[in-house]
Amino acid sequence: MKQIHFVPWKTKLVFKAGKKGGVTPVEEPMTWVDAAKVAAILCLVEFFGEYAMQSTFPWPGCTLMALQIWCVQGAFFLLRKFTLLFATLTGLTLLGTATIKKPKKTED
């Protein structure tokens, strides 16, 4: 089971297998895939916590145009939030990788 890396400025310990069957611990920064997953999760939380709570949902009996406007504005909100969160997480990851000490290559 693979774990998602949630803290971008900290490294996570990963065990790499060597050619001779040995295992060495290596510190790795957050990957772009992990940053995208975390950004998507935070984006959905902000969508329901911020957008859906502040802008009223068009209830039955409203025009189709009002529902379409609400959905389009919601899609732009999600896109804007995801882009900003992803850029922030990858930027923090770049700052976190500056603190990683590169291990010397050893064969196990």
C-alpha positions in Angstrom: 0.0 0.0 0.0 1.4 3.4 -1.0 1.0 6.3 1.3 0.3 9.9 0.2 3.0 12.4 1.2 1.0 15.2 2.9 3.7 17.5 4.2 5.6 19.1 1.3 8.5 20.7 3.3 9.4 17.4 5.0 10.9 14.4 3.4 9.6 10.9 3.8 11.7 7.8 4.4 11.5 5.4 1.5 13.4 2.1 1.4 15.1 1.3 -1.9 16.2 -2.1 -3.0 19.7 -2.5 -4.2 20.9 -4.8 -7.0 22.2 -7.4 -4.6 19.0 -7.6 -2.5 20.0 -5.0 0.1 17.7 -2.3 1.3 18.9 1.3 1.9 16.7 4.0 3.5 16.4 7.1 1.3 14.7 10.4 2.0 12.5 11.6 -0.8 10.6 14.9 -1.3 6.9 15.0 -2.2 6.3 13.9 -5.8 4.2 15.8 -8.3 1.6 13.1 -8.2 1.3 13.3 -4.4 1.1 17.1 -4.7 -1.8 16.8 -7.2 -3.6 14.3 -5.0 -3.3 16.6 -1.9 -4.3 19.6 -4.0 -7.4 17.8 -5.3 -8.4 16.7 -1.8 -8.0 20.3 -0.4 -9.7 21.7 -3.5 -12.9 19.6 -2.9 -12.9 20.5 0.8 -12.7 24.2 0.0 -15.4 23.8 -2.7 -17.9 22.4 -0.2 -16.7 24.5 2.7 -16.4 27.8 0.9 -18.2 28.0 -2.5 -21.2 25.7 -1.8 -21.8 27.4 1.6 -21.5 31.0 0.4 -23.3 30.9 -3.0 -26.8 29.5 -2.7 -27.6 26.5 -4.8 -30.4 27.0 -7.4 -33.3 25.0 -5.9 -36.0 23.3 -8.0 -38.2 25.7 -9.7 -35.4 27.9 -10.8 -34.4 28.5 -14.4 -32.0 26.2 -16.1 -29.8 29.3 -16.8 -29.3 29.8 -13.0 -28.2 26.2 -12.5 -25.8 26.4 -15.5 -24.3 29.6 -14.1 -23.8 28.1 -10.7 -22.1 25.0 -12.2 -19.8 27.0 -14.5 -18.8 29.3 -11.6 -18.2 26.3 -9.5 -16.0 24.7 -12.1 -13.9 27.9 -12.4 -13.6 28.0 -8.6 -12.4 24.4 -8.6 -9.9 25.1 -11.4 -8.6 28.2 -9.7 -8.2 26.6 -6.3 -6.5 23.4 -7.7 -4.0 25.5 -9.7 -3.1 27.7 -6.7 -2.9 24.8 -4.3 -0.8 22.7 -6.7 1.6 25.6 -7.3 1.9 26.2 -3.6 2.6 22.5 -2.8 5.2 22.1 -5.5 6.9 25.4 -4.4 7.1 24.2 -0.9 8.4 20.9 -2.1 11.2 22.7 -4.0 12.1 24.5 -0.7 12.0 21.2 1.1 14.3 19.5 -1.4 17.0 22.1 -0.7 17.4 20.7 2.8 17.9 17.1 1.7 21.4 15.8 2.0 22.3 13.6 -1.0 23.6 10.2 0.3 26.7 8.8 -1.2 26.1 6.0 -3.6 26.8 2.6 -2.0 26.0 -0.8 -3.3 24.3 -3.2 -0.9 
